[in-house]
Amino acid sequence: MSVASHLAIAPIVIPALAAPIALLVMRRRRWLGVGIGFASCLAMLAAALTLLVAAGDGAIRTYELGEWPAPFGIVLVVDRLSAIMLTLAASLSLIALIHAVITRADRKGWHFHSLFQFQLMGLNGAFLTGDLFNLFVFFEVLLIASYGLMLHGQGPARLKAGVQYVIVNIVGSSLFLIALGLLYALTGTLNMADMGLRVAAIAPDDQGLLRVAALLLASVFALKAAIVPLHLWLPRTYAVSTPAVAALFAIMTKVGVYAMIRVIPQVFGDDAGAAAWVPAPYLLPAAIVTAIVGFAGVFVARELSEQAAYAVIGSTGTLMIAVAGWQQDTLGAAIYYLVHSTFAGAALFLVADIVARRRASYADRAVPGPIFQQRQLLALLFMGAAIAATGLPPLSGFIGKLLILRSLTDVAGWGWAWGAILGTTLIGVIGFARTGSAIFWKEAEASAGYQPPPVSSADLTAPIMALALLAGLSAGAGPVTDYGTAAAEQVLDRAATVRAVLGER
């Protein structure tokens, strides 16, 4: 194995070691636990960037745990798409952790840093695994950690939303297990590359069960991605979470989208017989409705954090419109927009938190209030985050939507997709403009007992970092788009993945 192949396990091992160590040292040496968290995030980012560069040569690298060969053993797979997702998760985690430490949000519970690391372990494992059962396992790891992170800081609103979040995900996990049981009974394997070969040989009498399993699996991924009508858990969950946690959660819906991109072409592609592309006809209509519902929520929301939560849903809908094309150009545009929308959603949550901290009792509600410190600077940050979320120039959202629109011209129903993307952009602009004008440009007399809080510029660090990455994504759109298109080509080349994972077997 090459060094890059051995490095494939690092994004899983690093947080797996950091989490228990941080838990052990946190109570007596808090600063050491925080340092372990930052060191882990930086090490993951270094490993992810190394894998990103290595994957640029087009080779698909595998790591067989315990040297058990696939499809019998656990195999990790590193290609361009997984390297992109690892880099995205590591970058976002560093931004979210910086904000949590600066705002002292991590001090509201002893287990924040260990849960944070377990969350990253689950995310990285989901991006690397080459079989469906371990995808389920890593889903459960990240979900269990997210339960604790979502309730971090306590409060009745978080408890109520947390119960709903847990119940929804337990149902999703149960459906996932049912789908896995059906697929294993039909194919005798859970390795994705091997399963993609075996579904073509399934007897005609079993094709109906195969279609049911495919639709169940797609439904589970749609639930994780918060696609309408499986989105109702997200707005309340994200809006009431600790802002740094909500910023990290911006990548959670993208895990569901990633799973669709990874599994559907590999297992239910052209050679899957009656189950070939079974979920595909339902995805475009669902994506269009998701984009409309998400940005309609942005329009009617009356709090910045609530707007950010609905913007995550709307951006997922826009992303899925591109994914539903299942062509190299549409998937390439989707990968670019996936990276953009994750940072844009995180920036919105972080800006909403800073606004709420500056306005004290007025929080982030879209109502006029007294003048607060650094209002002009925060207005610029909000405008940047809103421009990114809606897809206006000059930030990368405009480039991402332009790429999606251009790639859809050969897709059936492209007129509906164009209308949805352009219409929801207008709705989002109006919604953010109305909220911004109420908070930043209109004034009102302070209510009795209002006390302006002490202000520090340190908490501006994380949102500025997120917006800087969006600006860099826009400036480097050419090479980033080329890399994303190459990643899409690699995902659609099912035979290449089979050769890399199974080899002569």
matplotlib code that plots the C-alpha trace (Angstrom):
import matplotlib.pyplot as plt

x = [0.0, 1.1, 1.3, -1.9, -3.7, -2.5, -3.5, -7.1, -7.8, -6.4, -9.6, -11.4, -8.6, -7.7, -11.1, -11.6, -8.5, -9.0, -12.6, -11.8, -8.6, -10.4, -13.1, -10.5, -8.5, -11.4, -12.4, -8.9, -7.2, -9.8, -7.3, -5.7, -9.0, -9.6, -6.1, -6.7, -9.8, -8.0, -5.0, -7.4, -9.2, -5.9, -4.6, -7.8, -7.5, -3.9, -4.8, -7.8, -5.8, -3.1, -5.7, -7.3, -4.0, -3.3, -6.8, -6.2, -4.3, -7.5, -6.5, -9.0, -7.2, -8.5, -7.6, -8.5, -8.8, -6.9, -5.9, -9.2, -10.0, -13.2, -16.0, -15.5, -13.7, -14.2, -12.8, -12.3, -12.3, -10.7, -11.5, -12.0, -15.5, -14.6, -11.5, -13.6, -16.1, -13.3, -11.7, -15.1, -15.8, -12.4, -12.6, -16.1, -15.2, -12.3, -14.6, -17.3, -14.8, -13.2, -16.6, -17.6, -14.4, -14.4, -18.1, -17.5, -20.4, -18.3, -18.3, -22.0, -21.2, -18.2, -18.7, -18.8, -15.4, -15.6, -19.0, -17.7, -14.9, -17.2, -19.4, -16.4, -15.5, -19.0, -18.9, -15.5, -16.4, -19.5, -17.4, -14.8, -16.7, -17.1, -19.9, -23.5, -23.5, -20.6, -22.3, -25.2, -22.7, -21.1, -24.5, -25.4, -22.1, -22.6, -26.3, -25.7, -23.1, -25.4, -28.1, -25.7, -24.5, -28.1, -29.0, -25.8, -26.6, -30.0, -33.3, -36.9, -36.9, -33.8, -35.3, -38.6, -36.8, -34.3, -37.1, -38.5, -35.0, -34.3, -37.6, -37.3, -33.8, -34.7, -37.4, -34.9, -32.4, -35.0, -35.9, -32.2, -31.8, -34.8, -33.4, -30.0, -31.6, -33.5, -30.4, -28.3, -30.9, -31.1, -27.4, -25.4, -23.2, -23.2, -20.0, -21.2, -18.9, -19.8, -23.5, -23.4, -22.3, -24.7, -27.9, -27.7, -28.0, -31.0, -33.9, -36.9, -39.1, -37.0, -37.0, -39.9, -38.1, -35.1, -37.1, -38.6, -35.1, -33.9, -36.8, -36.4, -32.7, -33.4, -36.1, -33.6, -31.1, -33.8, -34.7, -31.1, -30.9, -34.2, -35.9, -39.7, -41.8, -39.1, -37.9, -40.1, -37.5, -34.9, -36.1, -36.7, -33.7, -31.2, -32.8, -32.6, -29.2, -26.1, -25.0, -21.6, -23.3, -25.8, -22.9, -21.4, -24.8, -24.8, -22.9, -25.4, -27.9, -25.1, -24.3, -27.6, -27.0, -23.5, -24.9, -27.3, -24.5, -22.3, -24.9, -27.4, -25.0, -22.9, -25.6, -28.7, -27.1, -27.7, -27.0, -29.5, -32.2, -35.7, -34.2, -32.0, -32.3, -35.6, -35.4, -34.4, -37.9, -39.0, -35.9, -36.4, -40.0, -39.1, -36.0, -38.0, -40.6, -37.8, -36.2, -39.5, -40.5, -37.0, -36.9, -40.5, -39.5, -36.7, -39.4, -41.8, -39.2, -38.9, -35.6, -32.2, -31.5, -34.8, -34.0, -30.6, -32.4, -34.8, -31.9, -30.3, -33.4, -33.6, -30.0, -30.4, -33.3, -31.2, -28.4, -30.7, -32.1, -28.6, -28.0, -31.3, -29.9, -27.4, -25.1, -21.4, -22.1, -25.0, -23.1, -20.0, -22.1, -23.8, -20.4, -19.3, -22.6, -22.5, -19.3, -20.6, -23.9, -22.3, -20.1, -23.0, -25.3, -22.7, -21.9, -25.6, -25.9, -22.7, -23.8, -27.2, -25.5, -23.3, -26.4, -28.3, -25.4, -25.1, -28.8, -29.3, -33.0, -33.9, -31.9, -32.0, -35.7, -36.6, -37.8, -36.3, -34.3, -31.8, -28.5, -26.0, -22.2, -20.5, -23.9, -22.3, -19.7, -22.4, -24.6, -21.8, -21.3, -25.0, -25.2, -22.3, -23.9, -27.3, -25.7, -24.0, -27.1, -29.3, -26.8, -26.1, -22.8, -19.9, -19.7, -19.6, -23.4, -23.9, -21.3, -22.8, -26.3, -25.1, -23.3, -26.4, -28.6, -26.2, -25.9, -29.7, -30.4, -30.2, -32.3, -36.0, -38.1, -35.3, -37.8, -39.4, -35.9, -34.9, -38.1, -37.7, -34.0, -34.6, -37.9, -36.5, -33.5, -35.9, -37.9, -34.7, -33.4, -36.7, -36.8, -33.3, -33.6, -36.7, -35.0, -31.8, -33.6, -35.6, -32.5, -29.7, -31.4, -34.5, -34.3, -36.6, -36.5, -35.0, -37.4, -37.3, -34.4, -32.4, -28.7, -26.3, -23.9, -20.1, -18.6, -15.5, -14.5, -13.0, -16.4, -16.3, -13.4, -15.4, -18.0, -15.2, -13.3, -16.4, -17.0, -13.3, -13.6, -16.6, -14.7, -11.8, -14.2, -15.4, -11.9, -10.8, -14.0, -12.1, -9.9, -12.5, -15.1, -12.7, -11.9, -15.6, -16.4, -13.6, -15.0, -18.5, -16.9, -15.2, -18.5, -20.3, -17.5, -18.8, -16.3, -13.3, -14.6, -15.2, -11.6, -10.2, -12.2, -12.4, -9.3, -8.9, -11.7]
y = [0.0, 3.6, 6.2, 7.8, 4.4, 4.0, 7.6, 6.7, 5.5, 8.7, 10.8, 8.0, 7.2, 10.8, 11.8, 8.3, 8.7, 12.4, 12.0, 9.7, 11.5, 14.9, 13.4, 12.1, 15.4, 17.9, 18.1, 18.7, 20.5, 22.1, 23.9, 20.6, 19.1, 22.2, 21.9, 18.2, 19.2, 21.8, 19.5, 16.8, 19.1, 20.4, 16.9, 15.9, 18.9, 18.0, 14.4, 15.4, 17.9, 15.3, 12.8, 15.5, 16.2, 12.4, 11.7, 14.3, 11.7, 9.8, 6.6, 5.1, 4.0, 1.4, 0.4, -3.1, -3.3, -6.3, -7.1, -8.9, -8.7, -7.1, -8.1, -10.1, -7.5, -3.8, -1.6, 2.1, 3.8, 7.2, 8.8, 12.4, 12.8, 11.3, 13.5, 16.6, 15.6, 14.9, 18.3, 20.0, 18.4, 19.2, 22.8, 23.3, 21.6, 23.9, 27.0, 25.6, 24.7, 28.2, 29.8, 27.4, 28.2, 32.0, 32.3, 29.9, 27.8, 24.7, 25.4, 24.7, 21.0, 18.7, 16.5, 19.0, 18.3, 14.5, 14.5, 16.9, 14.5, 11.5, 13.5, 14.0, 10.3, 9.4, 11.9, 10.9, 7.2, 7.7, 9.5, 6.7, 3.4, 1.1, -1.0, -0.3, -1.9, 0.3, 3.3, 2.5, 2.1, 5.5, 7.0, 5.8, 7.1, 10.6, 10.6, 9.5, 12.2, 14.7, 13.9, 15.1, 18.1, 19.1, 19.1, 20.8, 23.8, 22.3, 24.3, 23.2, 24.2, 22.1, 19.2, 19.3, 19.5, 16.9, 14.3, 14.9, 14.6, 11.4, 9.8, 10.7, 9.3, 6.1, 5.5, 6.3, 3.8, 1.1, 1.6, 1.5, -1.9, -3.3, -2.1, -3.7, -6.9, -7.1, -6.3, -8.9, -11.5, -10.8, -10.4, -12.0, -9.0, -5.5, -4.3, -1.6, -2.5, -6.2, -5.5, -3.5, -6.6, -9.0, -7.0, -7.7, -11.4, -11.3, -13.6, -12.0, -13.2, -11.1, -7.9, -6.5, -6.9, -5.3, -2.2, -2.0, -2.1, 0.6, 2.9, 2.3, 3.1, 6.3, 7.3, 6.9, 9.1, 11.6, 11.8, 12.5, 15.2, 16.7, 16.5, 17.3, 15.8, 14.3, 17.7, 18.6, 17.7, 20.1, 23.7, 23.5, 21.2, 23.5, 26.8, 26.0, 24.2, 25.9, 28.1, 26.4, 23.1, 24.3, 25.5, 22.0, 20.5, 22.4, 19.3, 16.8, 17.1, 16.8, 13.4, 12.2, 13.7, 12.2, 8.8, 9.1, 10.1, 7.3, 4.4, 4.9, 4.9, 2.1, -0.2, 0.8, 2.0, 0.9, -2.8, -3.2, -4.6, -3.7, -1.7, 0.5, 4.1, 3.3, 6.4, 8.7, 9.7, 10.9, 12.9, 15.9, 16.7, 16.3, 18.5, 21.3, 21.2, 21.2, 24.3, 26.1, 25.1, 26.0, 29.5, 30.1, 29.4, 32.0, 34.4, 33.9, 33.3, 36.0, 35.0, 34.9, 31.4, 30.1, 31.7, 29.9, 26.6, 27.0, 28.2, 24.8, 23.1, 25.4, 24.9, 21.1, 21.3, 23.3, 20.8, 17.8, 19.4, 19.1, 15.6, 14.3, 14.8, 11.9, 13.2, 14.1, 17.9, 18.0, 16.0, 18.2, 21.3, 19.7, 18.9, 22.5, 23.8, 21.2, 22.7, 26.3, 25.7, 24.0, 27.0, 29.5, 27.7, 27.7, 31.4, 32.3, 30.4, 32.1, 35.6, 35.0, 34.1, 37.2, 39.4, 37.8, 38.3, 42.0, 42.7, 41.0, 40.7, 41.5, 38.4, 37.7, 38.5, 40.5, 43.5, 47.0, 47.7, 50.1, 50.7, 48.0, 48.0, 47.0, 47.2, 48.3, 45.5, 42.9, 44.2, 43.6, 40.1, 39.4, 40.7, 38.5, 35.4, 36.2, 36.8, 33.4, 31.6, 33.1, 32.7, 36.3, 37.6, 37.9, 34.9, 31.3, 30.7, 32.6, 30.5, 27.3, 28.1, 29.2, 25.9, 24.0, 25.9, 25.4, 21.6, 21.1, 22.1, 18.4, 17.1, 16.3, 18.9, 21.4, 24.3, 23.4, 23.2, 26.6, 28.2, 26.8, 27.9, 31.4, 31.9, 30.7, 33.0, 35.9, 34.8, 34.3, 37.8, 39.4, 37.4, 38.2, 41.8, 42.3, 40.7, 42.7, 46.0, 45.4, 44.5, 46.7, 49.8, 50.4, 51.7, 51.6, 52.8, 50.3, 48.5, 48.9, 47.0, 46.7, 46.4, 46.4, 43.5, 43.8, 43.4, 41.6, 41.4, 37.9, 36.2, 37.6, 35.3, 32.2, 33.9, 35.9, 32.6, 31.0, 34.0, 34.1, 30.4, 31.3, 34.1, 31.7, 29.2, 31.9, 33.0, 29.4, 28.4, 27.1, 24.5, 23.6, 23.0, 20.9, 18.8, 18.4, 17.4, 14.8, 13.5, 13.2, 11.2, 8.9, 8.3, 7.4, 5.0, 2.0, -0.4, 1.6, 1.4, -2.3, -2.9, -0.8, -2.4, -6.1, -6.3, -9.7, -11.0]
z = [0.0, -0.6, 2.1, 0.8, 1.2, 4.8, 5.4, 4.5, 8.0, 9.7, 9.5, 11.5, 14.0, 14.9, 16.3, 17.7, 19.9, 20.6, 21.9, 25.0, 25.8, 25.8, 28.0, 30.5, 30.9, 30.6, 34.2, 35.6, 32.8, 30.6, 28.5, 27.6, 26.5, 24.3, 22.9, 22.0, 20.1, 18.1, 17.4, 16.2, 13.8, 12.4, 12.0, 10.2, 8.0, 7.1, 6.4, 4.3, 2.2, 1.6, 0.4, -1.7, -3.5, -3.8, -5.2, -7.9, -10.0, -10.6, -8.8, -6.3, -3.2, -0.7, 2.8, 3.9, 7.7, 9.1, 5.5, 5.1, 1.4, 0.1, -0.1, 3.1, 5.2, 6.0, 3.2, 3.1, -0.3, -1.1, -4.4, -5.4, -3.9, -0.5, -0.4, -1.1, 1.7, 4.2, 3.5, 3.8, 7.1, 8.6, 7.5, 8.9, 12.2, 12.7, 12.1, 14.4, 17.2, 17.1, 17.5, 20.3, 22.3, 21.7, 22.7, 25.6, 24.4, 24.9, 28.7, 29.0, 29.4, 30.1, 27.2, 24.3, 22.9, 23.1, 21.4, 18.8, 18.0, 17.9, 15.5, 13.2, 13.4, 12.2, 9.4, 8.2, 8.4, 6.3, 3.6, 3.5, 4.0, 1.0, 2.3, 3.3, 6.7, 7.9, 6.3, 8.7, 11.6, 11.0, 10.5, 14.0, 15.5, 14.1, 15.1, 18.7, 19.0, 17.4, 20.0, 22.8, 20.8, 20.0, 23.7, 24.7, 26.9, 27.9, 27.9, 27.3, 23.6, 22.9, 24.9, 22.9, 19.5, 20.7, 21.4, 17.9, 16.4, 18.1, 17.2, 13.6, 13.3, 15.1, 12.5, 9.8, 11.3, 11.5, 7.8, 7.0, 8.7, 6.9, 3.5, 4.4, 5.4, 2.1, 0.1, 1.9, 1.5, -2.3, -3.0, -0.2, 0.2, 1.6, -0.1, -2.5, -5.4, -5.0, -4.7, -7.8, -9.7, -8.1, -8.5, -12.2, -11.6, -9.3, -10.5, -12.1, -9.2, -6.7, -8.8, -6.8, -3.5, -5.0, -6.0, -2.5, -1.0, -3.4, -2.5, 1.2, 1.0, -1.0, 1.5, 4.4, 2.6, 1.8, 5.5, 6.4, 3.7, 4.9, 1.5, 1.5, 2.9, 5.2, 6.3, 9.2, 11.9, 10.7, 11.2, 14.9, 15.6, 13.9, 15.0, 18.8, 18.8, 20.1, 17.2, 16.8, 16.8, 14.2, 12.0, 12.2, 11.5, 8.1, 6.7, 8.2, 5.4, 2.9, 4.3, 3.0, -0.4, -0.5, 0.3, -2.7, -5.0, -3.8, -3.6, -6.4, -9.4, -7.9, -6.8, -8.8, -12.0, -15.6, -14.8, -12.0, -14.1, -13.1, -10.2, -12.4, -11.3, -9.4, -7.1, -9.9, -11.2, -7.7, -6.9, -9.2, -8.2, -4.5, -5.0, -6.6, -3.8, -1.2, -2.7, -2.8, 0.8, 2.1, 0.7, 1.5, 5.1, 4.7, 3.5, 6.5, 9.3, 11.9, 13.4, 11.8, 13.2, 11.8, 8.5, 8.5, 9.2, 6.3, 4.0, 4.7, 3.4, 0.4, -0.5, -0.2, -2.6, -5.1, -4.7, -5.3, -8.5, -9.9, -8.4, -9.9, -13.4, -12.8, -15.5, -15.2, -15.7, -13.3, -10.6, -11.1, -10.6, -7.6, -5.9, -6.3, -4.9, -2.1, -0.8, -1.2, 0.5, 3.6, 4.3, 3.5, 5.9, 8.7, 8.1, 8.6, 11.9, 13.2, 12.1, 13.7, 17.0, 17.0, 16.3, 19.1, 21.5, 20.6, 20.9, 24.3, 25.0, 21.4, 20.3, 16.5, 16.0, 12.9, 14.9, 15.3, 18.4, 19.9, 18.1, 19.1, 18.8, 15.6, 13.8, 10.5, 10.5, 11.4, 8.6, 6.1, 7.5, 7.3, 3.8, 2.7, 4.3, 2.7, -0.7, -0.4, 0.7, -2.0, -4.8, -5.8, -7.3, -6.5, -4.1, -5.0, -4.7, -8.0, -9.7, -8.3, -9.4, -12.8, -13.2, -12.2, -14.6, -17.5, -16.7, -16.6, -20.2, -21.4, -18.5, -18.9, -17.0, -17.0, -17.4, -14.0, -12.5, -13.9, -12.7, -9.2, -8.9, -10.2, -8.3, -5.0, -5.4, -5.6, -2.6, -0.6, -1.5, -0.4, 2.9, 3.9, 2.8, 5.0, 8.1, 7.5, 7.2, 10.4, 12.4, 11.0, 9.6, 11.7, 15.2, 18.2, 21.8, 24.2, 26.4, 30.1, 31.7, 28.4, 29.1, 26.1, 26.6, 26.6, 23.2, 21.9, 18.3, 18.9, 18.1, 14.6, 13.7, 12.7, 10.4, 8.7, 8.1, 6.6, 4.3, 3.4, 2.3, 0.2, -1.4, -2.1, -3.6, -5.9, -6.8, -7.5, -9.2, -12.3, -10.7, -8.1, -10.8, -12.8, -9.7, -9.0, -12.6, -12.4, -9.2, -10.8, -13.7, -11.2, -9.3, -12.5, -13.6, -11.7, -13.3, -12.0, -8.4, -8.8, -10.0, -7.2, -4.5, -5.6, -7.8, -9.4, -7.2]

ax = plt.figure().add_subplot(projection="3d")
ax.plot(x, y, z, "-o")
ax.set_aspect("equal")
plt.show()
